[in-house]
Amino acid sequence: MTDLNNLSNAARSAAMRGGTAGWGQVGGLAEHIRYMEFRPKRAGRKPKCHCGCGTPKTHTGFANGVCLTSGCELYVRRWVKLGGSRP
């Protein structure tokens, strides 16, 4: 059982809406709630977003507690809202 008190606000909201079955182990199914969080800071160069905007990756996209993508804020927000389809 996942301890909901240790999750971020976005993760807690997704867990409450979608359930915690398989939380942190399986992600990406159609019924999993998607959410975004800030990407952790790392030393060294900042990788660029692959959407073509040229800005650094600043956010990560999660589904069911599993990180599935990362990119600029706009890219990850679109991924959360639209799913896997690209605009």
C-alpha positions as CSV (number, residue, x, y, z in Angstrom):
1,M,0.0,0.0,0.0
2,T,1.3,3.4,-0.9
3,D,1.6,6.0,1.8
4,L,-0.3,9.0,0.4
5,N,1.2,11.4,2.9
6,N,4.6,11.0,1.3
7,L,3.4,11.9,-2.2
8,S,3.5,15.4,-3.8
9,N,0.2,17.2,-4.3
10,A,-0.1,16.3,-8.0
11,A,0.7,12.6,-7.3
12,R,-1.7,12.5,-4.4
13,S,-4.5,13.9,-6.5
14,A,-3.8,11.4,-9.3
15,A,-3.7,8.5,-6.8
16,M,-7.0,9.6,-5.2
17,R,-8.7,9.9,-8.6
18,G,-7.2,6.8,-10.3
19,G,-6.5,4.5,-7.3
20,T,-3.2,3.1,-6.0
21,A,-3.3,-0.4,-7.6
22,G,0.2,-0.9,-9.0
23,W,1.3,2.6,-8.0
24,G,4.9,3.1,-9.0
25,Q,5.2,-0.2,-10.8
26,V,3.0,0.0,-13.9
27,G,2.2,3.2,-15.8
28,G,0.9,4.3,-19.1
29,L,-2.4,2.5,-19.4
30,A,-5.4,4.3,-20.7
31,E,-7.1,4.4,-17.2
32,H,-4.1,5.8,-15.4
33,I,-4.3,9.5,-14.5
34,R,-1.4,11.6,-15.9
35,Y,0.2,14.4,-14.0
36,M,3.4,16.6,-14.2
37,E,6.1,17.6,-11.7
38,F,9.2,19.7,-11.8
39,R,12.3,17.8,-13.1
40,P,15.0,17.5,-10.4
41,K,18.0,19.8,-10.9
42,R,21.2,18.1,-12.0
43,A,24.8,19.3,-12.2
44,G,26.2,19.8,-15.7
45,R,24.6,20.7,-18.9
46,K,20.8,21.0,-19.3
47,P,19.3,18.7,-21.9
48,K,17.1,20.4,-24.5
49,C,13.5,19.5,-25.0
50,H,12.9,17.2,-27.9
51,C,9.7,19.1,-29.1
52,G,11.9,21.5,-31.1
53,C,11.4,24.6,-28.9
54,G,15.1,24.7,-27.9
55,T,14.4,25.3,-24.2
56,P,15.8,23.0,-21.5
57,K,13.8,20.1,-20.0
58,T,12.1,21.4,-16.8
59,H,9.2,19.1,-16.2
60,T,8.5,15.3,-16.1
61,G,5.3,13.5,-17.0
62,F,4.0,10.7,-14.8
63,A,1.2,8.2,-14.9
64,N,0.4,6.0,-11.9
65,G,3.6,7.1,-10.2
66,V,5.9,6.1,-13.1
67,C,7.9,8.8,-15.0
68,L,7.1,8.3,-18.7
69,T,8.4,11.5,-20.4
70,S,10.2,14.8,-19.8
71,G,10.4,18.1,-21.6
72,C,9.6,21.8,-21.4
73,E,6.5,22.8,-19.5
74,L,4.4,23.3,-22.6
75,Y,5.2,19.9,-24.0
76,V,4.5,18.0,-20.7
77,R,1.2,20.0,-20.2
78,R,0.1,18.9,-23.6
79,W,1.1,15.3,-22.9
80,V,-0.9,15.3,-19.7
81,K,-4.0,16.8,-21.4
82,L,-4.0,15.1,-24.8
83,G,-2.3,11.8,-23.9
84,G,0.2,10.1,-26.3
85,S,-1.1,11.9,-29.4
86,R,1.0,14.6,-30.8
87,P,-0.6,17.9,-31.8
